[in-house]
Amino acid sequence: MAFQHELSWSASRAGTFAACKRRYYYDYYLSWLGWDRRAEPERKQAYLLKKMTRMPMLAGDLVHQAIERWLRGQAGGRAMSLEALVRFASDGLREGYKTSRSGQWKSRPSKLVHLAEHHYDEACVDEKDGSATEYGKRYLERMETALRNFLRSPELDEARRAPADSILACEDMSTFDLFETKVYAVPDFAYRDEQNRIHVYDWKTGKPRERDRFQLAVYVEYAVAQWDADPDQVVCYDAYLGTDDLVHVESDETTRAETLERMRTSMEEMQALHFNADRTMGDLETFPVIPEDAPEARECTRCNYRELCDRVALSP
């Protein structure tokens, strides 16, 4: 059955919508169908740009993959060593960089690494002056630090020792319906303890953001819908692996009411701009770009779609 364009919601989608309506349009509307060789050139271009990543995102994804491997191995009695995890992540980062630099990604743009740093010829990947070596080393070290903290942090000990039969999710994407809208959620890890409390974890390799706590609050609603959980028995955590900090959110009536209202409002705002991208590319002007002189324009310096907004000159 062919994919059909529809309005769905996730905490990350809501974050994009709030930060930049133009990027939201490119991500969820113009790029739609861009994988089809018969698609309009504008759709194909947006799709290729959407599939790009950046080194921080690639490194973070590899840390997630390594932790998933460790957790699944631990559940099966075959936990990997720190050295093996670091080697897996480091090899992935180096291979991804080479794939991007060589242009090999063009053969399978939806599967292979295409770095925005290479696409926009940013100074950080200049190999003549050694910048690329230093840039890569930075993320190799960050990944090793994150993985070491995951394996050695006392606060994560209970999560690491969770029995296989208690695990509810491990990087598993799922959906639930709320306010007649499909909601996507991908908890990094979740388990049920002996007291019937559900613990949901998000592994973070970057700095804390306000939206992080909102995402944890959304996971409470996910646990209620997915596992029929008592919201008072759900605890969600942001594990900032770069600094070995753990932030947790427990549900109460006030927090739940605020979260549900924020989700409902976000969905309504998205619905007001929604159109069927299977039929049309819509009206670009309905999704305004951030003014260049606005403080929020700093978002543009790391945006995949700089060339579509004529902001290539902007760089991190």
Buried (B, 14 or more C-beta within 10 A) or exposed (E): EEEEBEBBBBBEBBBBBEBBBBBBBBBBBBBBBBBEEEBEEBBBBBBBBBBBBBBBBBBBBBBBBBBBBBBBBBBEEEBBEBEBBBEBBBEBBEEBBEBBBEEBBEEEBEEBBBBBBBBBEBEBBBEEEEBBEEBBEBBBEBBBBBBBBBBEBEEBEEBBEBEEEBBBBBBBEEBBEBEEBEBBBBBBBBBBBEEEBBBBBBBBBBEEEEBBBBBBBBBBBBBBBBBEBEBEBBBBBBBBBBEBBBBBBBBEEEBBEEBBEBBBEBBEBBEEBBBEBEEEBBEBEEBEBBEEEEEEBEBBEBBBBBEBBEBEEBBE
